[in-house]
Structure formats: C-alpha cells, structure tokens
Amino acid sequence: MNTSLRPCPESYSKYCYNEGTCYATFAGYGRNFRPICRCAKDFHGPHCEYLFNPDVYGFAVSEEIENKALSTLAIILFLVIIGLIWCLILQRGYRMYSNRMTSQLDGISSNEV
C-alpha cells in the first residue's frame, strides 16, 4: 500500500483552523484522499480547533514553580553534601580515636610481658 502526503487542494484552504496546515494523504494509487491538519503551536484537534490548555493537561510548568523546584533541589543537594562531609569528619575522628586506643593497649600488653 502506497501512502503519500501532499498539500491539500485549494478548495480545502479553510479545512484547518488557527493557522494549521492542511495536508492530503493519498492511500493506494487512487485519487481519493483524506485531509489531515498539522496544527500550529498550542493547538490540537482534527481541525486544530482546540487550544492547548496547560491547566487542563498539566504538562506546562510556570516559571515560578520551576524556580521553586530548582531552589529546593539546590538546598537539598547542599544539605546532602554537608551531611557527607560531617560523616567523613566523624569517621576520621573515630579512626584516630580507635588507633590511639589500640596503641595504648599495645603499650600496656608489652609492659606486662
């Protein structure tokens, strides 16, 4: 089955609304075609008759919400880094304390012998 896409005939110039572009899909080798619309930005529907409403579809995010999300992410990342540094400091202190205790115990056991 051969399918091609060409601009619609002039008689279909008003087929698509809101600056949509009409294309004719020809299936097979006949002269029968089906018009379809390629819609302009923010429009959809068979004839581009519907305005995309981000409040209904929920895909668009306002700049304010985006900024709040980025700020929150930056704060969380900062706190995680501070937490990791704190853990490394505690681990190093524990290791130094452990080494000191081990060397003191070694000194006690060597004096007893």
Number of C-alpha atoms within 10 A of each C-alpha: 5 8 10 12 14 12 15 19 11 9 7 13 14 13 18 22 20 17 15 21 19 24 22 18 17 17 15 12 10 8 7 10 17 11 19 20 21 17 21 15 12 12 18 18 14 14 20 24 15 14 13 15 12 12 9 8 8 8 10 10 10 9 9 9 10 11 11 11 12 12 12 12 12 12 12 12 12 12 12 12 12 12 12 12 12 12 12 12 12 12 12 12 12 12 12 12 12 12 12 12 12 12 12 12 12 11 11 11 10 9 8 6 5
